[in-house]
Amino acid sequence: MVLPTLKAKPIDQFISSTFDVNRVKVIKSDLCSSCGKATLEFTSERSLNEYSISGLCQSCQDEFFD
């Protein structure tokens, strides 16, 4: 399980409202904040770190940051 990064409340609320999910709960459940699928693998430590920030799985990160 990846632990969500600590955020200032307004930032956490912004991320959660952007994806219409509770960012912290989604990350603690190993789910993606965008597609809702289980987060199984990441291609790099950087991608895993991004997951702890945004909750985006590898596929959604690839799409979002492409």
N, C-alpha and C positions, 0 to 999 in steps of 0.2 A: 504494500500500500504506500502510495506517495502522499506525503503530507502537503496540504495547501500552504502556499506562502502567506505570511501575514500581510494584510493590507489595511490601509486606513479605511474606515467604514464607508465613506462616499465612493472610493475606488471599488471596493468589493461590491457595493450595491450597483454601481454602473456595470460591472462585468456580469453580475447575476442578471440584471434586467436586460442586458443586450442579448443574452442567450435564453432568457425566460426560465432560468433554473437557479437553484441555490448553489453557487460555485463551490463552496466548501463541502457541502454534502455530496455533490457529484464527484469531486475529486476523491474524497474519502471512500466512496463506493466503487472507485476504479471505473467510472463511466465517463463518456465524453459529454461535455457541456453543450456541444452543438448537435451531434447526431444521436446521442444517447447509447451508442454501442459500448461494449466493454473495451477498455484500453489494455491491450495485451503486449504490444511491443513498440519500441521506439528505435529509430535508426541511429540516434546519438544521445550523448549526455545532454547536449543542448536542447534537443527535442523533449527529453524527459523533464528538464528544468522548465521549459515552456508549459508543459502540462501542469506542473505545480502552480504556475501563474494563472493560466487561462482555463485549464480543464479541457483543452482541445486534444483529441487523439492524433496519432501520426497522420492519418489520411486527411483529417480536417485541417491540421496545420499545413500540410502540403498544399491543399486547395486555397486556404486563407492567405498564406504568405507567398504563393506563386506569382 
